[in-house]
Amino acid sequence: MDGHRAYLDYNASAPLLDAAREAMGLALDCDANPSSVHGEGRTARRLIEDARRAVASLANAIPDHVVFTSGATEAAATLLTPNWRMGRGVIRMARLYVAASDHPCILGGGRFRPDQIETIGIDGNGVIDLAELADALAKHDSEAGLPMVAIHHANNETGVVQPVAEIAAFVHGAGGVFVLDAVQSAGRISLDITEGSVDFLILSSHKIGGPKGAGAIVGASDLLMPEPLVTGGGQEKGHRAGTENVAAIAGFGAAAAEALASLGGMAAVGALRSRIESAIRSNVDFAEIYGEGAERLSNTVFFAIPDMAAETLQIAFDLAGVAVSAGSACSSGKVGPSHVLKAMGRAGESALRVSIGRGTTDADIALFEKALAGIVARQVARKEKAA
């Protein structure tokens, strides 16, 4: 062996980009508090505001409408609350509607009570049931407050992309607020919050090649805002207290700028995914690729090999030098089935996720192909021996 390993788990966390690493290094040399008014403090503040502009550009948003958080989970917990303000006026969200395949930080409902959360089903390909959503919103009690819908743009396991424009039409037709979890789609699909479909986006730094520990809320406007989750000082215009993590935010900004500039490169990523799927089809009889009947991210494959548990497959690939996941990184270490597969009507099944990015090479794919062929050959040999 030449020691080469293939990292094919970008949906869990993308490798840190050189530009992000450099930006973080420069920020670490700035010791001042960005809220200080002296020259050193203003230098730290400039680093944050430069990053804010870069993150805003990724979604074609106004920089002042970007609120930095410690990550996407905190962003979700901030937005998913019944208590909102528009200026000095109080606005109440009476009910939260989520998709059955959403990330746990959305499914958990943030600060909504369990009885205020309604889960909308998905079809066999992982696409939200628009008729069910429309019916739920039509029955919403508007006298109790506004409806809020929080849906993932692209699923972290299957890569399936949701019909955002159609969802938005139902949400806004009901007078509701639409929160889009764009953690997996950012940097892979063009985002434009000015199109009017989405009220708020949730972004994560480490999914686009920035450091862990930084995320953002991006608003279409700053008129309607949730009550803060983290209170204290007046940082982030009072929307998120606490001294900002300058280095992480600077790295996030650098990654956002590179992600926006490199969107055109996703076609090449899609070609590599086609190679992965071809290898699966040619090596595995009756291979199952989940969500392939719907629009998917060009970097994600969620597949199953008959008679092989996903955890067993993951270990076999790891031993062969290939890093992949048995589902979501936040739950892959737990024993239990994928809630996404269960929502798709595939309860009891398990699958392996391969997710790639612009840093994935031909050598990485070749190693995956070799590892897959070896795993399948050993499985066939075991079956023949058992027979």
N, C-alpha and C positions, 0 to 999 in steps of 0.2 A: 504493500500500500504506500501511496505517496503522501499520506497524511491529509489530503484534501477532504474537507467536509462541505456539504451543501446545506446552506441555511434556507429552508423553504417554509418559513413560518412568519411571513411578513404581517399577516393579519393579527398576530399576537403582539409583535413589536418589530418595526422596521429597523434595520441597522442604522446606527448613528451616522449621519452624513458628515463628510469632512467640513463642509461649510458651517454646519451646526456646531461641530467640535471647536472650530476656530472662533466662532462668535462667542461661545461659552468661555473659552480661554481668555479672550479680551475682556469679557464682562467680569471674570473672576479677579482681574487685576484692578477692578474698580471697587474700592472698599466702602464707598459712601452709601448712606441710606438715600434712596431715590426721592424721598419726601423732604430731604434737607434742601435749603435754599442756597447754600454756598456752591462754589464752582464744581466741587467734586460731586455733590448731590445732583447738580444739574446734568453732569455727565452721565450719571447712572440713569437719570430720568430720560435722557435722550435715547439711551439704549432700549428702554422699555417702549418709548413712543415710536421708534423706528420699527421695532418688532410688531407693534400694534398696527402700523400701516401695512406691513407685509402680510399679517394674518388677515386683515380686512380685505386686502387685494385678492386673496385666495377665494373669497366669496363675493367679490365686487361690492363690498360693503363700505360704509363710512367708518373711518377709524374710531371715532368717538362712540360707536355702537358696539365696540369689542370690549368685553370684560374678561380679564385673565383670571383663571382659577388654578387649582392644583392638579386638575385633570378633568376628564370627561365625566367621571362619576360625580365629582363635586358640582360640575356644571348642571348635570341632570337633577341632582338633589336641590339645587338652587331654583331651577325653573319649574320643577314639578311641585307646586305648592298652590293651595287654594287662595292664598292671600297676595294680592297684587295692588299696585298703585298706579294711577295715571295723574301725574302732578300731585295735588293734595287729595285727590279723590281716591276712595277705596274701591277696588274692583275684586269681585269674588269669582273664582272658578269652582263650580259646584261639582264637577265630575271629570275624571280623567279617563280617556279611552286609549288603550294601547293594543299592539298586535301581539298575538300569542307567541311569535318568534322573536320578539324584541330582546335586547340585551338585558340581563338581570337588573342593571341600574335603572332601566326604564320600567320593566315589569314590576319592580318593587314599589313604584309609585311615589318615590320621594317623600314629601310631607303630606300627601293625601292619606286619609284613613283607608283601610282595606275595603270598607263598604262604599267608598267613593270611586273605586277603580273598576272599570269594565274592560274585559279582554275580548278583542275581536279576533275571530278565527282567520286562518289562512288556508289556501288550497294545497293540493298535492305537490305543487311546485314551489310553495313558500310565498306566494303572492297574497296580500291581504284581501279578504272578502269584502269588496267594495259595497255590495248589496247589504251585507250585515252592518257595515259601518254606517251607511246611509240610513238604514232603519233605526239604528241606535241613536243617531243624532236627531232623527225626526221625532223620536220619543223623548228627547232630552227636555227636562223641566227648566225652561229658561227663567222662570220666576225665582228659582233657587240660586241661579248664577250662570255664568258662561260655561260652555263645554271646552275642555282642552283635549287635544289629540297629540300624542307623542309617539312617533313611529321612527324606526330606523330607515335610513335611505337605502343602505345595502346591508344585507345580513352578514354577520361576521363569520358564520360557519359555511353557508352555502354560496355566499356572494350574490344572492338574488337581489335585484334592484326593485324597489317599490314604485308604483305609479304615482309620483308626487303630485303632479298637476291635478289628477283626478281626485286624490285624497283632499287636496287643498280646496277644491271646488265645493266638496261636501262640508268641510270644516267651516269655511268662511260663509257658505250659504246658511249655516246654522248660527252664525255670529260668533264662532269660536276662535280659539288661538291654536296655531299649529306649530309644534316644536318638532324639528327634524334632527334626529341623531345622525350626523354626517361623519362620524368617526371613521368608518371604513371607506366612505366614498370620496372624502377630501383627498385631493392629489391624484385621484384615479378617474373621477368624473368631474366635468366642469360644473362649478357652483356659481349661482348668480342670485343673490337674495333680493335684488331689485326687480326680479320678474313678478313679484307679488304673490307667489305661491306659499312662501314660508315666512313665519313671523320670527322664529328664532332657530339658529343652528347651534349644534354642539360639536366642538372640534377637540382633537387630542393631538398633542405634540408628537408622542413617540410612535404613532401610527404612520407618520409621514417622514420619519427620519430625524426628528428632533429628540431631545432628551425626555426621559420620563419625569413626571412631576409637574407638567404644565398642560393646561387645556384652556378652552375659551368658550364663552357664550358670545354669539354674534347675533345682533338684533337687526331687524329691518328698520326699526326706529328705536329711540330711547324714551318715547313718551310713556309707554306701558312697560313697567318693570316689576319683577317679583320682589317681595320682601326679602331682604338679604338673609342668606343662610349663616354667613360668618359676619358677626357684627363686632364693632370696636372702633378703630380709627376710620378715617374718611378715605382710605385708599380706593382706587378704582371708582371714583366719584360716589363713594358710599355704598356701592353694590357688592363689594367683597373686601372686608377689612383684613388687615395684616400686611406687614412689609413684603413687598413683592420679591419673588425669587428672580433676581435680575439675570443671573446666568442662564437659568432654565428658559426664561422668557426670551432672552436674546437668541438662544439656540432654536427655540420654536419659530421665531421670526425668520431666521436664516433658512430653516427647513421649509417653511411656508413659501418663501420666495423661490426656492429651488423647485418645489412641487408644482407651483404655478407655471414656471418656465419650462418644465419637463412634461407637461400634460400630453403633448404630442407623442411622447415616447411610449405611451401605453399601448400603442398598436404593436410595437415590438414585443412587449410583455405578453400580449394576447397570442402572438405567434408561438411563444414558448409554452403557454398554457395548452395550445393545440397539440404540441409535441407530447406533453404530459398525458393528455387525454388519449392520444393515439397509442401511447405505450400501455395505458391501462386497457384499452380495447383489444390490443393485439396479444396481451399476456393473460388476460382474465376472462374466462368464459362467464357470460351473464353478469358482466360488471355493471354496477349501479352508480351513475353519476347524478347526484341529487340536484334538483333545480334546473336541469339543463333545458327544460321546456320553457323557461322564462328568461328574461334579460338578466344577465349576470355580470359582475365585475370581471374584467378581462384577466385578473390575476389569481382567481380562486377556483379550486376544484375540491369538491366534497364527495368522496367516493367510498364504496364498500366492496370488499372481496368476499364472496360467499364462503361461509363456514370459518371465517377468521374474525376474531374480535378486534376492534379498533385499537385497544390498548396493546394487544399482542403485535399488531402490525407496526404500531408506533415504536415499540422497543426494537423490533427487527430492523426497521429503517435506521434507527439511531445507531445500532450496532454496525450497520453498513455505512455509516458516515453521513446520513441524511436526517436533518432535523425537520420534522413535521409535527402536526398536532392531532390529537383525538378530540377535536371539537374546540370550543372556546377556551382560551388560555385561563380565564378566570374560574373555570370549572373543570378543566381537563384533569386536574389532580384528584378530583372527587370520584367516588364510585357511584355510577348512576347513568341512565340514558340521557341522550341529548333532548332537551326540551323542544328544540327546533324540529327534530325528526318526529317527536311525539305530536307536535302541532300539525305537522304535515301528514299525519295519519300513518306514520311508520314507527309506532311504538315498539320497543324491543329490538330495534335495529341499531347498529353502531357504524360509524363512518370515520374516515380519516380525512383531515383537511390539509391540502397542499396550497400554500399561498406564496406568491412570488412578487418581485418588484423590479425596478429599473436596474438594481444591482445584481440581479440573477444572471448567470452566465450560461453559455452552452455547456461548459464543463459541469456545472451544477445539474443541468437537466440530464446530461449523459450519465452522471452518477446515480440519479434517481432511476433512470431506465435500467441500469445495470442492477441496482438494488432490488427493484421490483421483479425483474426476471429471476433473480436468485431466490427471492422469497416465494414466488409462485412455484418454481421448480422444486423447492424443498417441500412445499405443501403437497404437490402432486406425488412426490416420492413417498411421503408419509401415508398418503391415502392408498397407494399401491401396496405398500408394505402391510398396511392394516387389512387390506382385502385378501 
